[in-house]
Amino acid sequence: MKAEIITIGDEILIGQIVDTNSAYIAKELNKIGVSVYQITSIQDERDHILQSLEDASQRADIIIITGGLGPTKDDITKKCLCEFFDDHLIRNKEVLQHIEQLFEKYIDTPISDLNRDQALLPSKSIALHNEYGTAPGMWFEENEHVFISIPGVPYEMRGLMDREIIPRIMQNYSRPVILHKTVITYGLGESALAEKIESWEENLPEEIKLAYLPHLGKVRLRLSAKGDNEESLKNLIDQAISKLHHFIGDIIFGYEDEDPMEVIISRLLAEQNWTMATAESCTGGKLASIFTREPGASVSFKGSVVSYSTEAKKELLEVPEELIEKYSVVSAEVAEAMARGAQEKFHTQFAISTTGNAGPTKGDSNAEIGTVFIGIATPKKVVSHRFNFGNHREKVLGKAVNKAMELLHQSIIDLSKGN
């Protein structure tokens, strides 16, 4: 079964907002065995909407349309749907009652006729209850196709997908099983990784497709399988991953449907009753932000110093001025002093530091743009590592964060083994 997603809104096409709705819808459909064939973003314009609906009906069994259901004149989706299905609008009493209740309970401004008109729906549609908003979803069935129209407001869209659309599709349509498992690797680039696992990849069962998903210092390997027997597909994927460990077991750090790296690190620290801190310059608090976004992070994460300026490094982390003058702020010596300073300041077993030139200018150091030093302080030693992550600022920072996580994870593993 194939689906197509059509997002309606000029704000998407001019870059004013990012279309996150399609990603969510595609992910939820994929979970229940519906393959998304195409995603299209179009204007709030009659001819464009009608043509897109016609085109989509030639390609897909299920067409999901988001956006254009507001109360104002520029929202024309309902009118276009009426034209497409040769239909007319009628007032839905249940939807009107829901709109009036929302205004009575949650909205200070008086209800207007424009708001009430959101209860006008095409007569051929089934109303889908929108718990969080005034615009209902609409479900059409015609010529063995399903057309579904839902609001573009993300939390309203998600509510309708979860409570109305996914259950209806599962109840009414038989679907194949689609399984994905994504292996997360750190430490090798895409081409080097592909070369290392070439023979493994060549011998994958024909039911399994492999995709490389590189991102700033880490590569995800997504294994996908499609068929009728879920247990059989799971076994195929598990067997393939078991064989993969023989090739790159040392750089596999987990799976995307399991815990992310920061949770793994926090758990390892908690198991040993160890704690950590960060001292960040070029990464500007990104590491701290990653560690603290998980509930319960304070068990192992004790604090961070964002010492972006030279003065902050000296005053907050007590990096010796003579060290900076001799080696510059972007150096192994300063990275190690920063890590040691954070370790002492927060009384932790581990501390990790970053200092570098992310660009586009060099700042307080003449080090080449892209140069990053990562320092790690453990109960046994303080070490640093030098990298050059290229010449694009976002790329440099992303790679620095991912590499820091990789190095910290390895340091914790080594110490737990007594190394």
Secondary structure, DSSP 8 states (H G I E B T S, - for coil): -EEEEEEE-HHHHTTSS---HHHHHHHHHHHTT-EEEEEEEE-S-HHHHHHHHHHHHHH-SEEEEES--SSSTT--HHHHHHHHTT--EEE-HHHHHHHHHHHHHH--S---HHHHGGGEEETTSEEE--TTSSS-EEEEEETTEEEEEE-SSHHHHHHHIIIIIHHHHHHH----EEEEEEEEEESS-HHHHHHHTHHHHHTS-TTEEEEEEEETTEEEEEEEEEES-HHHHHHHHHHHHHHHHHHHGGGEEEETTS--HHHHHHHHHHHTT--EEEEESTTTTHHHHHHHTSTTGGGTEEEEEE--SHHHHHHHH---HHHHHHH-SSSHHHHHHHHHHHHHHHT-SEEEEEEE--SSS-TT--S-TTEEEEEEE-SS-EEEEEEE--S-HHHHHHHHHHHHHHHHHHHHHHHHTT-
